[in-house]
Amino acid sequence: MSEKTAIVTGASSGIGTQIAKELSSRGYALVLVGRNEQKLSAVAKMLTTPATIIAADLSTKEGCQAVIDKTASLPVDVLINNAGFGLCGDLIDTDENAELEMIKTNIRAVYLLTKHFVRRFHSQNNGYILNVASSAGFLPGVHMAVYYATKSFVLRLSQAVCSELRRKKSRVHVSVLCPGPVDTNFSDRAHVHFLVPGMDSRRVARIAVNGLFRRKMVIIPGFLMKAAHVIERLLPERILTASSAMMQTPTAKKGDLQ
């Protein structure tokens, strides 16, 4: 493998695939992580640098540990925590098991991998971590309460750890990506239709990687989402909560997650 290696979770489609391609174009060897080995193999063939595939279920501790163990001897200095999914519907109606799996994937896996690689990168005095949250992390999510809450965890964890590292004058950096809707399969799997049109996933990936290497803490792609975030900070919680109910509506679509 090349001297530069990046791990991308949720690499089989969507933002994960595009970030892998962006990093490959910059000379990084890739470790592609996801549940579907066949899809990961297809992504690996798109890359211009070597790629290792790890088929793992990150909703389990064993899946997270597999990523840690299988990359222990590799020269990793970039971690992209992208794996995650959503589910639209009122809490009273949604499936408990699906939401628990979401919490394990969106929160526990991000926590476990971030903690391990922050320690590893700190010991080698170099490294970058990008945690993929969402603009949802800034808001209460009516009709997607659990998903929004998981992304709030990712956002606040990333901000705090980034600040801790800066206080230590560490060369390790943590960024958090907070996009609005993106043109991926996310909406189909989550059974949701967003009021705002999705951004191109390649553009989001390019903005994300640029922001990471520029050591930005919070990366918000697109003028519309940046403007919305500024406005959100001025509005009372009651209005924010009411407005979030209009941003997404349930659908009957089905599909795959990134």
Secondary structure as GFF3:
##gff-version 3
##sequence-region A 1 258
A	DSSP	beta_strand	5	9	.	.	.	ID=ss1
A	DSSP	alpha_helix	14	25	.	.	.	ID=ss2
A	DSSP	beta_strand	29	34	.	.	.	ID=ss3
A	DSSP	alpha_helix	37	46	.	.	.	ID=ss4
A	DSSP	beta_strand	51	55	.	.	.	ID=ss5
A	DSSP	alpha_helix	61	70	.	.	.	ID=ss6
A	DSSP	beta_strand	76	81	.	.	.	ID=ss7
A	DSSP	alpha_helix	96	103	.	.	.	ID=ss8
A	DSSP	pi_helix	104	108	.	.	.	ID=ss9
A	DSSP	alpha_helix	109	124	.	.	.	ID=ss10
A	DSSP	beta_strand	127	132	.	.	.	ID=ss11
A	DSSP	three_ten_helix	135	138	.	.	.	ID=ss12
A	DSSP	alpha_helix	145	167	.	.	.	ID=ss13
A	DSSP	beta_strand	172	177	.	.	.	ID=ss14
A	DSSP	alpha_helix	186	190	.	.	.	ID=ss15
A	DSSP	beta_strand	192	194	.	.	.	ID=ss16
A	DSSP	alpha_helix	201	213	.	.	.	ID=ss17
A	DSSP	beta_strand	218	219	.	.	.	ID=ss18
A	DSSP	alpha_helix	223	232	.	.	.	ID=ss19
A	DSSP	alpha_helix	237	244	.	.	.	ID=ss20
A	DSSP	beta_strand	248	250	.	.	.	ID=ss21
###
